[in-house]
Amino acid sequence: MSTGNIVLETSMGEITIELYWTEAPRTCKNFFELATRGYYKNVKLHRIIHEFMIQGGDPTGTGRGGESIYGHKFEDEISSLRHTGAGVLSMANSGPNTNGSQFFITLAPTPHLDKKHTVFGRVKKGMGVVKNMGQVATDKNDRPLDDVFIRNARVE
């Protein structure tokens, strides 16, 4: 099992992510491997909903793409972890057991997502950056008017 934090170097500043390896080992491995392989390099944060969440991880930038390290969608790892406030890292999906490469960071408590999305980490450092991202202007489809993207990801 890998350890260490993942730092997302974004166009708005750095966000340090602590991963919850014990509660979601396959999900953490997927995120860690994608990040360290450069999969998230220059990938847009394609969906930002004020007071809800920031979503990214799709190399197409559309919200419809992305693959896991497993070469397919993989199962949820639902645990006792919940979407209790801003800064929770969770997998984006299109229904049960459809995890790929997309993830989101919450901007507020989102209890309606509990037991539907795998919580696998939290923002350890950089909440100011996350809050600023949550304030960017977006269009009617929640896409930022000015691109916000992950420049690089690294292990810390």
C-alpha positions as MATLAB code, in Angstrom:
seq = 'MSTGNIVLETSMGEITIELYWTEAPRTCKNFFELATRGYYKNVKLHRIIHEFMIQGGDPTGTGRGGESIYGHKFEDEISSLRHTGAGVLSMANSGPNTNGSQFFITLAPTPHLDKKHTVFGRVKKGMGVVKNMGQVATDKNDRPLDDVFIRNARVE';
ca = [
       0.000    0.000    0.000;
       1.283    3.456   -0.897;
       1.277    6.303    1.556;
       1.717   10.006    1.502;
      -0.427   12.919    0.571;
      -1.255   13.960   -2.955;
      -0.717   17.603   -3.823;
      -2.856   18.937   -6.643;
      -1.070   21.875   -8.244;
      -3.986   23.810   -9.703;
      -4.287   27.008  -11.697;
      -5.558   28.648   -8.493;
      -3.035   27.239   -6.003;
      -2.085   24.007   -4.272;
      -4.437   21.580   -2.536;
      -2.971   18.853   -0.340;
      -5.092   15.705   -0.106;
      -4.923   13.159    2.718;
      -6.109    9.745    1.543;
      -8.101    7.306    3.711;
      -6.287    4.084    2.796;
      -7.860    1.980    5.556;
     -11.466    2.796    4.670;
     -11.155    2.805    0.855;
      -7.960    1.005   -0.247;
      -8.923    0.316   -3.899;
     -10.237    3.843   -4.399;
      -7.127    5.377   -2.813;
      -4.875    3.174   -4.938;
      -6.749    4.278   -8.065;
      -6.470    7.988   -7.248;
      -2.850    7.706   -6.079;
      -1.743    5.791   -9.171;
      -3.598    8.076  -11.591;
      -2.105   11.137   -9.881;
       1.458    9.821   -9.855;
       1.255    8.575  -13.456;
       0.387   12.091  -14.657;
      -3.184   11.192  -15.616;
      -4.554   14.370  -14.008;
      -1.908   16.668  -15.527;
      -3.556   19.661  -17.256;
      -7.046   18.260  -16.599;
      -9.897   20.733  -16.144;
     -12.010   20.956  -13.063;
     -15.020   20.801  -15.348;
     -17.896   21.298  -12.905;
     -18.147   23.741  -10.029;
     -21.378   24.232   -8.144;
     -21.332   27.057   -5.599;
     -21.795   25.814   -2.005;
     -21.883   22.189   -3.220;
     -18.765   20.763   -4.914;
     -15.853   20.955   -7.375;
     -15.519   18.055   -9.823;
     -12.591   16.951  -11.960;
     -10.563   13.971  -13.064;
     -11.890   13.583  -16.612;
      -9.105   14.052  -19.172;
     -11.679   14.913  -21.860;
     -12.905   17.855  -19.775;
     -16.517   16.949  -20.524;
     -17.508   15.052  -17.404;
     -18.228   11.948  -19.481;
     -14.755   10.405  -19.705;
     -12.014    8.861  -17.661;
     -10.872    5.380  -16.729;
      -9.668    3.723  -13.572;
      -6.308    1.989  -13.203;
      -8.285   -1.242  -13.237;
      -9.253   -0.686  -16.883;
     -12.945   -0.627  -16.101;
     -15.385    0.875  -13.661;
     -14.880   -0.433  -10.152;
     -17.050   -1.015   -7.123;
     -17.922    1.458   -4.405;
     -16.206    1.246   -1.029;
     -18.913    2.643    1.201;
     -17.778    2.977    4.815;
     -18.790    4.933    7.885;
     -17.178    8.058    6.364;
     -19.664   10.760    5.442;
     -19.866   14.020    3.485;
     -19.855   16.074    6.688;
     -18.552   19.408    5.442;
     -16.294   21.267    3.053;
     -13.114   19.538    1.950;
     -14.333   15.935    1.693;
     -12.841   14.009   -1.261;
     -15.234   11.560   -2.889;
     -15.612    9.595   -6.113;
     -17.932   10.909   -8.792;
     -20.034    8.202  -10.404;
     -23.050    7.572  -12.616;
     -24.659    5.085  -10.239;
     -23.616    2.211   -8.003;
     -20.219    0.658   -8.731;
     -19.321    2.978  -11.642;
     -16.133    4.586  -10.303;
     -13.485    5.613  -12.825;
     -11.119    8.587  -12.589;
     -13.497   11.418  -11.677;
     -13.684   12.819   -8.173;
     -15.140   15.766   -6.336;
     -14.326   17.934   -3.334;
     -17.255   19.171   -1.287;
     -17.810   22.844   -0.521;
     -20.382   22.190    2.228;
     -22.039   19.272    4.034;
     -23.717   17.011    1.457;
     -25.435   14.255    3.468;
     -27.659   13.313    0.509;
     -24.511   11.817   -1.096;
     -23.750    9.540    1.860;
     -23.744    5.824    0.979;
     -23.940    6.743   -2.745;
     -20.354    7.932   -3.300;
     -17.101    6.584   -1.862;
     -15.465    9.031    0.535;
     -11.717    8.416    0.307;
      -9.934   11.498    1.586;
     -10.006   15.097    2.673;
      -8.311   18.399    2.001;
      -5.474   18.603    4.518;
      -4.115   21.951    3.306;
      -5.389   24.477    0.795;
      -9.004   24.995    1.877;
      -8.653   28.646    0.917;
      -7.906   27.539   -2.643;
     -10.927   25.207   -2.574;
     -13.188   27.990   -1.273;
     -11.934   30.369   -3.980;
     -12.629   27.729   -6.640;
     -16.149   27.439   -5.306;
     -16.680   31.129   -6.064;
     -15.652   31.153   -9.729;
     -18.212   32.262  -12.292;
     -19.863   29.382  -14.134;
     -22.301   28.950  -17.005;
     -25.787   27.407  -16.802;
     -24.176   23.926  -16.928;
     -21.889   24.668  -13.942;
     -18.781   24.847  -16.131;
     -16.292   27.563  -15.151;
     -16.307   30.522  -17.556;
     -12.519   30.676  -17.210;
     -10.776   27.302  -17.134;
      -9.710   25.982  -13.748;
      -7.389   23.020  -14.060;
      -4.964   20.686  -12.350;
      -1.511   21.562  -13.654;
       0.116   18.565  -11.997;
      -0.218   16.123   -9.110;
       2.591   14.868   -6.913;
       3.208   12.835   -3.778;
       4.239   14.732   -0.660;
];
